[in-house]
Amino acid sequence: MKDKEQTLSWIKRFCRHLSTVNHHRFVVMKNCFDCGLYYQGLIHDLSKYSPSEFLVSVKYFQGYRSPYMKEKELKGYSLGWLHHKGRNRHHWEYWYDTINGVFGPQRMPYKYLVESICDRVAACMTYEKDKYTKQSALNYFNTRPDRKYMHPETAKEMEKMLQLITDVGEQEAFRQFKKELKTGRKY
């Protein structure tokens, strides 16, 4: 824990993490509202305020990435992340289950996939700050191994949606997602 932020007092890390979570949730809420996901925007990531997620995140707070990443580096796992992904349907990891005796990825329902896109964009905005571009979320997706563990249709659709944001910008993409949600679109 040699990161600059780790030399801060616990109370400063607490305040900065709280500010980061609040900012992230506000941006996700705005994005979700633009997509017509009002309820999901309001309840997005409320589990981050639970002691099992919040206190661990204060301990590993760095300010430029998720505290769960630091905890994983040090311990090989993150109890906060395990708690979080198991309670939030907008994470592809939530959608693992046993079907016909086989454990594997299941296809995310479209409304949670849209919330996931809103979340990814907001996370990039929150952590990249002034360096954020409309390509940021797609670039992040393309540098992670997530695709090989996701349901193939979910991965394909997520990439397509992130590419749309890169091509036309967030507002136009969110308008299109909103239209598709109204039609009951599944992918």
VODONU-746633 format. One line per field, with one value per residue (C-alpha): residue in three letters; x, y, z. Coordinates in steps of 0.02 Angstrom, whole numbers. Example, Ala and Ser with C-alpha at 12.3 -4.5 7.8 and 13.67 -1.06 7.14 Angstrom:
REM residues 2
residuo: [ALA/SER]
x: [615/684]
y: [-225/-53]
z: [390/357]
//
This chain:
REM residues 187
residuo: [MET/LYS/ASP/LYS/GLU/GLN/THR/LEU/SER/TRP/ILE/LYS/ARG/PHE/CYS/ARG/HIS/LEU/SER/THR/VAL/ASN/HIS/HIS/ARG/PHE/VAL/VAL/MET/LYS/ASN/CYS/PHE/ASP/CYS/GLY/LEU/TYR/TYR/GLN/GLY/LEU/ILE/HIS/ASP/LEU/SER/LYS/TYR/SER/PRO/SER/GLU/PHE/LEU/VAL/SER/VAL/LYS/TYR/PHE/GLN/GLY/TYR/ARG/SER/PRO/TYR/MET/LYS/GLU/LYS/GLU/LEU/LYS/GLY/TYR/SER/LEU/GLY/TRP/LEU/HIS/HIS/LYS/GLY/ARG/ASN/ARG/HIS/HIS/TRP/GLU/TYR/TRP/TYR/ASP/THR/ILE/ASN/GLY/VAL/PHE/GLY/PRO/GLN/ARG/MET/PRO/TYR/LYS/TYR/LEU/VAL/GLU/SER/ILE/CYS/ASP/ARG/VAL/ALA/ALA/CYS/MET/THR/TYR/GLU/LYS/ASP/LYS/TYR/THR/LYS/GLN/SER/ALA/LEU/ASN/TYR/PHE/ASN/THR/ARG/PRO/ASP/ARG/LYS/TYR/MET/HIS/PRO/GLU/THR/ALA/LYS/GLU/MET/GLU/LYS/MET/LEU/GLN/LEU/ILE/THR/ASP/VAL/GLY/GLU/GLN/GLU/ALA/PHE/ARG/GLN/PHE/LYS/LYS/GLU/LEU/LYS/THR/GLY/ARG/LYS/TYR]
x: [0/131/9/1/-181/-137/-33/-190/-278/-424/-547/-478/-490/-667/-718/-634/-708/-881/-861/-806/-954/-1077/-1007/-1009/-1189/-1244/-1169/-1244/-1412/-1405/-1355/-1493/-1622/-1566/-1600/-1770/-1709/-1774/-1791/-1624/-1542/-1607/-1555/-1392/-1248/-1334/-1238/-1079/-1137/-1149/-1010/-944/-911/-884/-758/-649/-654/-597/-453/-394/-445/-327/-435/-391/-468/-583/-518/-566/-423/-296/-372/-365/-181/-138/-250/-293/-478/-591/-728/-804/-814/-886/-1022/-1052/-1065/-1183/-1309/-1304/-1382/-1293/-1131/-1108/-1032/-1202/-1270/-1184/-1295/-1317/-1430/-1456/-1313/-1189/-1122/-1090/-1133/-1314/-1375/-1405/-1578/-1569/-1619/-1473/-1355/-1405/-1375/-1205/-1161/-1215/-1106/-953/-965/-987/-840/-727/-789/-761/-586/-517/-588/-524/-444/-615/-668/-817/-698/-648/-776/-745/-556/-577/-688/-560/-415/-501/-524/-710/-772/-709/-808/-969/-1114/-1062/-1220/-1199/-1017/-1061/-1203/-1099/-961/-1089/-1166/-997/-949/-1108/-1057/-887/-969/-1112/-1078/-1164/-1321/-1369/-1328/-1431/-1578/-1567/-1558/-1712/-1809/-1757/-1807/-1979/-2004/-1959/-1804/-1707/-1547]
y: [0/125/227/412/397/262/388/490/473/354/498/582/417/396/569/550/378/440/584/463/346/490/566/397/362/535/511/336/404/541/414/293/433/477/295/291/181/290/160/78/249/286/120/95/35/65/-86/20/105/-61/-90/-244/-140/35/1/-111/23/156/44/19/189/260/384/335/160/46/2/-178/-187/-146/-272/-406/-367/-385/-530/-618/-581/-441/-474/-306/-351/-523/-439/-305/-415/-534/-396/-290/-358/-234/-333/-476/-579/-581/-682/-848/-995/-1182/-1229/-1413/-1457/-1340/-1187/-1042/-867/-824/-689/-522/-449/-294/-169/-226/-222/-40/-2/-88/27/178/114/86/259/337/239/300/479/466/392/470/643/765/624/544/528/443/299/270/137/39/51/-14/-157/-204/-210/-328/-517/-501/-551/-729/-758/-669/-747/-730/-633/-516/-483/-452/-333/-241/-210/-152/-29/39/59/158/277/296/331/448/502/462/567/497/319/338/404/247/133/221/189/7/-15/56/-73/-214/-256/-410/-446]
z: [0/-52/-156/-115/-61/67/164/195/360/369/382/224/129/198/136/-33/-62/-12/-135/-273/-243/-237/-398/-487/-433/-489/-663/-678/-622/-755/-888/-835/-837/-1014/-1060/-973/-830/-688/-550/-593/-594/-419/-340/-436/-326/-159/-93/-103/58/152/280/188/31/97/236/126/-9/113/166/-15/-85/-215/-309/-487/-495/-400/-226/-264/-389/-254/-133/-269/-301/-117/-66/-229/-206/-147/-20/-63/-247/-211/-108/-241/-396/-308/-272/-430/-588/-700/-680/-803/-662/-577/-723/-689/-648/-669/-814/-853/-737/-821/-729/-846/-905/-941/-1057/-968/-990/-1100/-965/-855/-1003/-1034/-849/-864/-1010/-907/-765/-874/-950/-777/-705/-846/-820/-633/-636/-797/-760/-894/-994/-1028/-1209/-1290/-1332/-1150/-1105/-1266/-1239/-1061/-1123/-1255/-1131/-1009/-1022/-978/-1152/-1139/-977/-1026/-1118/-1303/-1350/-1202/-1248/-1430/-1386/-1256/-1382/-1511/-1386/-1332/-1515/-1542/-1402/-1485/-1654/-1606/-1426/-1262/-1283/-1454/-1401/-1242/-1346/-1453/-1300/-1229/-1391/-1390/-1207/-1247/-1384/-1263/-1363/-1321/-1411]
//
